[in-house]
Amino acid sequence: MDFKDHFRIGTVSKTKGLKGELQLYIDFDGAENINIKSLFLDIAGKLVPFFVESIKYGPKNVAYLYLEDIDTIEKAANLTKKDIYLSNKQKPKKKKDEFTLKDLKGFLVVDENEGELGIIEAIHEYPQQMIAAVTYQGAEVLFPLNEETIKGIDVVKETLLVDLPDGLLDIYLD
């Protein structure tokens, strides 16, 4: 299982009761619209699959979960504070008006002059602007996400067309 093929939905916050029920914190709204039959937990840096017996959604991004074969508080306690992932195939599609710059993570960056630069690995949010991080020719390259650099976004092909300032790549490659 590879992390790039999955997306994080939340964290196991704590156990509830004595029969292995887990309380989850879900990172986003609308998780109840995803049919979750299985999920993955990040255990020691590896994605470990679990089958969902039942899941109930509560208020304020909280959910209560029973997993198959997790039927005691002791077994459930071993899963607390673990991040929860689902397959990218289950990722809900956003409407155009819900799309934000943070959603560019995972997009392929294409510069008008240099061609393909790589996949956006992270989006850093600063008070002044958003910064994208891409590994290009073995070096991490950071560039601003603003009206001057962004020339186009293809949500279907997950591609970001940019025109980076002259000399920006040279700073990182020297």
Buried (B, 14 or more C-beta within 10 A) or exposed (E): EEBEEBBBBBBBBBBBEEEBBBBBBBBEEEBEEBEBEEBBBBEEEEBBEBEBBEBEBEEEBBBBBBBEEBBEBEEBBEBEEBBBBBBEEBEBEEEEEEEEBEBBBBBBBBBEEBEEBBBBEEBEEEEEEBBBBBBBEEEEBEBBBEEEBBEEBEBEEBBBBBBBEEEBBEEBEE
